[in-house]
Amino acid sequence: MTTKTYLELSQDGGGAHKFYEVTVTGTTVTVRYGRIGAAGQTQTSTFPTEEKARAAAAKKIGEKVRKGYAPAVQGQRAARAVTRRQVTSAPATVRAVAPVLWKFRTGSAAFGIHVDEDRCWVGNQAGDVYTLSHTGEVHARFTLPDGVKCLVADDFWIYAGCDDGQVYDLSSKLPFAAYQISADVDIFWLDIHEGVLNVADRGGRLTVIDHEDEHQWARKSRGEHAWMVRADDKAVYHGHHLGVTAYAPDGGRELWDTALEGGVLFGWQEDSAVYAGTAHRKVQRLAKSDGRIEAVYACDASVYSCATSPGGRFVFAGDSASSVYCFDANGTRLWKLGTGCGSALSMQYLDERLYIVTSDGTLACVDASEAAIAAAQDGTVPEARDVKLAAALPTYEPATSTSAVASVSAAPAGTVVVECVQEGGRVRVRVVSEGYDRSWNVQFPRAIREPGTRYAVDALHAAAGGFYRVRGDIRRLR
């Protein structure tokens, strides 16, 4: 016998608009939740008896009802539109074109980029995330349920903020939803530091969520449309349409607030400074210690993105008129060149290469060496190579249940065994293998947590907050 309970919480004025569904079939309880109109996420748990399964389901339903959920008929309420960043991209006003070595067309406007020593990542509004080599060969594709707002790195781990309200961990072959952001939060940008998620949203709020996907604190800034958030050990730096505000990472006490002309459209950070690109045609460098403006980098149109070379020796910017700039640390403009492929919505510099993703969905690699730039200014540029998708490209989709995870009968040599443990109303994950602190929780995908289930993971790394993070592949022990 199967019973199903479907609940919704929908508030006027742009508030919560989400559903929660509990299905009981014998000893199995399946929970599905997410934004109304979306497929949502699914979690399945198995219990020793049907009576215990029904009791667990009743407890879950009761918790949601107390939070304001009510019985509803699926499909009667329509899905709400998610904000898509609307950008205009005018043709470049400068004749000289940047020396683009190669470019890859993703098929949709792209905001997310991350470049590390091993590869390049790009995520677009269609929900596709591609990995490429530094020379432009496409290695793999991740297909996420909705548009990718941004890609961020936290040490080894790579995360994608998605329009379905989830943040996906792309660090292994099988991507997982690592954090679920409240369905009424319209993500604009995010940053993750030591496993703690910082979310900037449309309403100008900053929300901080810990490694167990539990809300820590939130602050509403003076401004709205918060497109910048960066974090380190000392503060969280939040950029909105009135300026930049810094908060203490523990508890959210305001440290300083600096007003800037024009809305902040992008943010970057170095060890001692944050950089805010604004609609007022400037990138401004703010001291992390007190928020004072240390340098100004003047562009000729609204700044959509910015980045620096290590230590802030060079500062780069992309504007709404399809141009990219380079400045020295003090603000002197060194060059301005057209992209030839739209306005740069995100960018990153590595080893004399400037990687940009643009309004027409292109990931481009620009040769930013002194010789190549000098030649480009004189009108000589290489012929950009168009990167094509491989015929048999490995493609990965998010795991939404334990069935998507490979099973093994015994833990492979060198792996670490962890176990899902019921603790009150939550399922935690703890280490079983010797040599680890068994009182620490393990940051682990919520969709595959099932009480009593054990997994073998490639490695665990201790985080500063007193918990472990999984690195590499996850296998279920049967």
C-alpha positions in Angstrom: 0.0 0.0 0.0 1.3 3.5 -0.9 0.2 6.8 0.7 1.3 10.2 -0.5 1.0 13.6 1.2 1.7 16.7 -0.9 2.2 20.1 0.9 2.9 23.6 -0.4 4.1 26.8 1.2 3.4 29.9 -1.0 3.6 33.5 0.2 2.7 36.7 -1.5 5.1 39.4 -2.4 7.8 37.1 -3.7 8.2 35.1 -0.5 8.5 31.3 -0.2 7.0 29.2 -3.1 8.0 25.6 -2.4 6.5 22.1 -2.0 7.1 19.1 0.2 5.9 15.6 -0.7 6.1 12.5 1.4 5.4 9.0 -0.1 5.2 5.8 2.1 5.4 2.4 0.4 5.8 -0.4 2.8 9.0 0.3 4.8 10.2 2.9 2.4 9.7 6.7 2.8 10.5 9.0 -0.1 10.6 12.7 0.3 10.6 15.1 -2.7 11.0 18.9 -2.2 11.9 22.0 -4.0 10.4 25.0 -5.9 6.8 24.7 -7.0 6.7 23.7 -10.6 10.2 22.1 -10.6 11.1 18.4 -10.3 12.8 19.0 -7.0 15.2 16.8 -5.0 14.4 13.3 -3.8 15.5 11.4 -0.7 14.7 7.8 0.2 14.9 6.1 3.5 14.2 2.5 4.5 13.0 1.5 8.0 12.8 -1.9 9.8 9.0 -2.0 9.9 6.1 -0.4 8.2 5.0 1.1 11.5 8.3 2.9 11.9 8.2 4.1 8.3 4.7 5.6 8.9 5.8 7.2 12.1 8.8 8.8 10.4 6.7 10.1 7.6 4.1 11.6 10.1 7.0 13.4 11.9 8.3 14.9 8.7 4.8 16.1 7.7 4.1 17.5 11.2 7.4 19.5 11.1 6.4 21.1 7.8 2.9 21.9 8.8 4.2 23.7 11.9 6.3 25.8 9.5 3.3 26.9 7.5 3.0 24.2 4.8 -0.6 23.1 4.0 -2.1 20.3 1.9 -2.4 21.3 -1.8 -3.2 19.9 -5.2 -0.1 19.5 -7.3 -0.2 21.6 -10.4 -2.8 24.2 -9.3 -0.1 26.8 -8.4 2.2 27.9 -11.2 5.9 28.1 -10.9 7.4 31.5 -10.3 10.0 32.9 -12.7 13.6 32.8 -11.6 15.6 36.0 -12.2 17.9 35.7 -15.2 20.6 38.3 -15.3 19.6 40.7 -18.1 22.7 42.2 -19.7 23.2 44.3 -22.8 26.3 44.0 -24.8 27.2 46.8 -27.3 29.8 46.4 -30.0 33.4 47.3 -29.0 34.3 51.0 -29.5 38.0 50.1 -29.9 39.3 48.8 -33.2 42.1 46.7 -31.9 41.0 43.1 -30.9 42.4 41.0 -28.1 44.7 38.1 -29.1 42.3 35.2 -28.6 44.1 31.9 -28.8 40.9 29.7 -28.8 37.2 30.0 -28.0 34.5 27.5 -27.1 30.8 28.3 -27.7 28.7 26.8 -25.0 25.4 27.6 -26.6 24.0 29.9 -24.0 25.0 33.1 -22.1 27.6 32.0 -19.6 28.3 33.5 -16.1 30.4 30.8 -14.4 34.1 30.4 -14.8 36.9 28.8 -12.8 40.4 28.1 -13.9 42.9 26.1 -11.9 46.2 24.4 -12.6 44.5 21.4 -14.1 41.6 22.7 -16.2 39.1 25.3 -17.1 35.4 25.2 -16.0 32.5 27.1 -17.7 28.8 27.0 -16.7 26.0 28.5 -18.8 22.4 29.5 -18.5 21.2 26.2 -20.0 22.6 24.3 -17.0 25.7 22.9 -18.8 29.1 22.9 -17.2 32.0 22.0 -19.3 35.6 21.2 -18.3 38.4 22.0 -20.8 42.2 21.8 -20.9 44.2 25.1 -20.9 44.7 24.5 -24.6 41.0 24.2 -25.3 40.2 20.5 -25.5 36.8 19.6 -24.0 37.1 16.9 -21.4 33.6 16.4 -19.9 30.1 17.9 -19.5 27.9 18.1 -16.4 24.2 18.7 -17.0 22.4 20.5 -14.1 18.7 21.0 -13.7 18.7 24.7 -14.3 20.8 27.7 -15.3 24.3 28.1 -13.7 24.6 31.5 -11.9 28.3 31.0 -10.9 31.2 28.6 -10.3 33.3 28.9 -7.2 36.2 27.0 -5.8 37.0 26.2 -2.2 40.4 24.6 -2.1 40.0 21.3 -4.1 36.2 21.5 -4.3 34.3 23.1 -7.2 30.7 24.3 -6.7 28.0 25.5 -9.1 25.2 27.8 -7.9 22.1 26.8 -9.8 18.8 28.5 -10.5 16.9 25.5 -9.0 18.0 26.7 -5.5 20.7 24.1 -5.2 24.5 24.3 -5.0 26.2 21.3 -6.7 29.5 19.8 -5.8 31.3 19.0 -9.1 34.5 17.7 -7.5 34.0 14.1 -8.5 32.6 12.3 -11.5 29.1 12.1 -9.9 27.9 15.6 -9.0 25.8 16.1 -5.8 23.5 18.8 -4.4 25.8 19.9 -1.5 23.6 22.7 -0.2 19.9 23.5 -0.6 19.2 27.2 -0.4 15.7 28.3 0.7 13.4 28.2 -2.3 12.4 31.9 -1.8 16.1 32.9 -2.2 16.9 34.0 -5.7 20.7 33.4 -5.9 22.7 36.1 -7.6 26.2 35.0 -6.5 27.9 32.8 -3.9 31.2 32.0 -2.3 32.3 29.1 -0.2 35.1 29.3 2.4 36.2 26.3 4.5 32.8 24.6 3.7 30.7 27.5 4.8 28.4 28.9 2.1 27.8 32.6 1.7 24.9 33.6 -0.6 24.1 37.0 -2.1 20.6 37.4 -3.5 18.3 39.6 -5.5 16.9 41.3 -2.4 20.3 42.4 -1.2 20.5 39.8 1.5 23.5 37.8 2.7 22.7 34.3 3.9 25.3 32.1 5.6 24.9 28.3 5.7 27.2 25.8 7.3 28.7 22.5 6.2 25.6 20.6 7.4 23.4 22.7 5.2 22.0 24.5 8.3 21.3 28.3 8.4 23.8 30.2 10.5 22.9 33.9 10.1 21.5 36.4 7.5 21.8 40.1 7.0 19.8 42.6 4.8 22.1 45.2 3.3 21.1 48.8 2.6 21.0 48.0 -1.1 19.5 45.4 -3.4 20.7 43.2 -6.3 23.8 41.8 -4.6 26.0 40.5 -7.3 29.2 40.3 -5.2 30.1 38.1 -2.2 33.7 37.1 -1.3 34.8 35.5 2.0 38.0 34.8 3.9 38.9 34.0 7.5 38.3 37.5 8.7 35.1 38.7 6.9 32.4 38.2 4.3 32.4 41.0 1.8 29.0 41.8 0.3 28.5 44.0 -2.7 25.1 45.5 -3.6 23.7 48.4 -5.5 24.7 50.9 -2.9 28.2 49.7 -2.1 30.1 47.0 -0.2 29.6 45.9 3.4 31.9 43.6 5.4 30.6 41.3 8.1 32.3 39.2 10.7 32.1 35.5 9.6 31.0 34.4 13.1 27.6 35.9 13.8 27.5 38.6 11.1 28.5 41.7 13.0 29.0 44.6 10.6 32.6 45.6 10.3 32.5 48.4 7.8 30.3 49.8 5.0 31.6 51.7 2.0 29.2 53.6 -0.3 30.1 53.3 -4.1 28.5 55.1 -7.0 26.6 52.8 -9.3 25.6 49.3 -8.4 28.2 46.7 -7.7 28.1 44.1 -10.6 31.0 41.9 -9.8 33.6 41.3 -7.0 37.1 39.9 -6.7 39.5 39.5 -3.8 43.2 39.3 -3.0 44.7 38.8 0.5 44.4 42.4 1.7 41.8 43.9 -0.7 38.5 43.4 -2.5 37.8 44.7 -5.9 34.3 45.9 -6.9 33.3 46.4 -10.5 30.4 48.9 -10.8 27.9 50.2 -13.3 29.6 53.6 -12.8 32.4 52.5 -15.2 34.9 51.8 -12.4 36.7 49.0 -10.6 37.5 50.1 -7.1 40.0 48.5 -4.7 38.9 48.5 -1.1 41.1 47.7 1.9 39.8 44.6 3.7 40.8 46.1 7.0 38.5 49.2 7.0 36.8 49.5 3.6 38.7 52.6 2.5 39.1 53.0 -1.3 42.8 52.5 -2.2 42.7 52.7 -6.0 40.3 53.4 -8.9 40.5 51.7 -12.3 38.5 53.8 -14.8 36.8 52.1 -17.7 34.6 53.5 -20.5 31.4 51.6 -19.9 29.7 49.7 -17.1 32.0 47.0 -15.6 30.5 43.5 -15.8 33.5 41.6 -14.4 37.0 42.0 -13.0 40.0 39.9 -11.9 43.7 40.3 -10.9 47.0 38.7 -11.5 48.5 37.2 -8.3 49.0 39.9 -5.6 47.1 42.4 -7.6 50.0 43.4 -9.8 47.7 43.7 -12.8 43.9 44.4 -12.7 41.6 43.3 -15.5 38.1 44.4 -16.3 35.4 43.6 -18.8 32.7 46.1 -19.8 29.3 46.3 -21.4 30.8 47.4 -24.7 32.6 44.1 -25.4 36.0 45.4 -24.3 38.6 44.1 -21.8 41.1 46.3 -20.0 44.4 45.9 -18.1 45.6 48.3 -15.4 48.7 48.4 -13.2 48.2 48.2 -9.4 47.9 52.0 -9.1 45.2 52.4 -11.6 47.1 53.4 -14.8 45.4 51.9 -17.9 47.9 49.8 -19.8 45.6 48.6 -22.6 42.0 48.2 -23.9 41.0 45.7 -26.6 37.8 44.4 -28.0 36.8 40.8 -27.3 35.3 39.9 -30.6 32.8 37.7 -28.9 30.6 39.8 -26.6 30.9 41.3 -23.1 32.9 39.4 -20.5 30.5 38.4 -17.7 33.2 36.6 -15.7 36.9 36.3 -16.0 40.0 34.8 -14.4 43.8 35.2 -15.0 46.4 32.4 -14.9 49.9 32.2 -16.3 49.7 35.1 -18.7 46.3 34.0 -20.0 43.0 35.9 -19.4 40.0 33.5 -19.6 36.6 35.2 -20.1 33.0 34.0 -20.5 30.8 36.2 -22.4 27.2 37.4 -23.2 27.1 35.2 -26.3 28.1 32.1 -24.3 31.7 31.9 -25.4 34.7 30.8 -23.2 37.7 32.5 -24.7 41.4 32.3 -23.8 43.2 35.6 -24.4 47.0 35.7 -24.6 47.8 38.5 -22.1 51.6 38.4 -22.4 53.3 41.7 -23.1 54.4 40.6 -26.5 51.0 39.4 -27.6 49.3 42.5 -26.4 51.8 44.8 -28.1 51.2 42.9 -31.4 47.4 43.2 -30.9 47.6 46.9 -30.4 49.5 47.1 -33.8 46.7 45.1 -35.4 48.4 41.6 -35.4 46.5 38.8 -33.7 46.6 35.0 -34.1 43.7 33.2 -35.7 41.5 32.0 -32.9 40.9 28.3 -32.9 37.2 27.3 -32.6 36.9 24.4 -30.1 34.5 21.6 -31.0 32.8 19.1 -28.8 34.2 15.6 -28.9 32.0 12.9 -30.6 31.8 10.8 -27.4 32.0 13.4 -24.6 31.6 12.0 -21.0 28.5 13.5 -19.5 27.5 13.4 -15.9 24.1 14.2 -14.2 23.5 14.9 -10.4 22.9 11.9 -8.2 19.5 12.2 -6.5 19.3 8.8 -4.7 21.4 6.0 -3.4 20.7 4.0 -6.6 22.9 6.4 -8.6 25.9 5.6 -6.5 28.2 2.6 -7.4 28.0 -0.3 -5.0 30.8 -2.5 -3.8 30.9 -5.4 -1.5 34.0 -4.3 0.4 35.8 -1.0 0.8 38.7 -0.7 -1.7 42.2 -0.4 -0.3 43.1 3.1 0.9 39.5 4.3 1.2 37.8 5.6 4.3 34.5 4.2 5.6 31.8 6.5 6.8 28.3 5.7 8.2 24.9 7.5 8.1 23.6 7.8 11.7 20.1 8.9 12.8 20.5 11.7 15.4 17.3 13.3 16.5 15.5 14.6 13.5 18.7 14.6 11.3 20.8 12.0 9.6 24.4 12.7 10.3 27.5 11.1 8.7 30.4 9.9 10.9 33.7 8.2 10.3 34.0 4.4 11.0 37.7 3.9 10.0 40.5 4.2 12.5 42.6 7.4 12.8 39.8 10.0 12.6 37.8 11.9 15.2 34.5 9.9 15.3 32.7 12.8 17.0 33.1 15.0 14.0 30.5 15.1 11.3 31.3 14.5 7.6 30.0 16.9 5.0 28.1 14.5 2.8 25.4 14.7 0.0 22.0 14.8 1.7 20.3 12.9 -1.2 22.1 9.7 -0.3 22.0 9.8 3.5 20.2 6.7 4.7 20.4 5.6 8.4 22.6 2.6 8.8 24.1 2.8 5.3 27.9 2.8 5.0 30.0 4.3 2.2 33.7 4.1 1.2 35.2 7.5 0.1 38.5 8.1 -1.5 39.7 10.6 1.2 38.6 12.8 4.0 40.1 16.3 4.8 39.8 18.0 8.1 38.2 21.5 7.9 38.9 24.4 10.2 35.3 24.3 11.6 35.8 20.8 13.1 34.3 18.6 10.4 35.5 16.4 7.5 35.1 17.0 3.8 34.9 14.2 1.3 37.4 14.2 -1.6 37.0 12.0 -4.6 34.5 9.2 -5.4 31.8 7.8 -3.1 30.8 4.1 -3.2 28.0 2.4 -1.3 28.9 -0.7 0.7 26.3 -3.4 0.3 
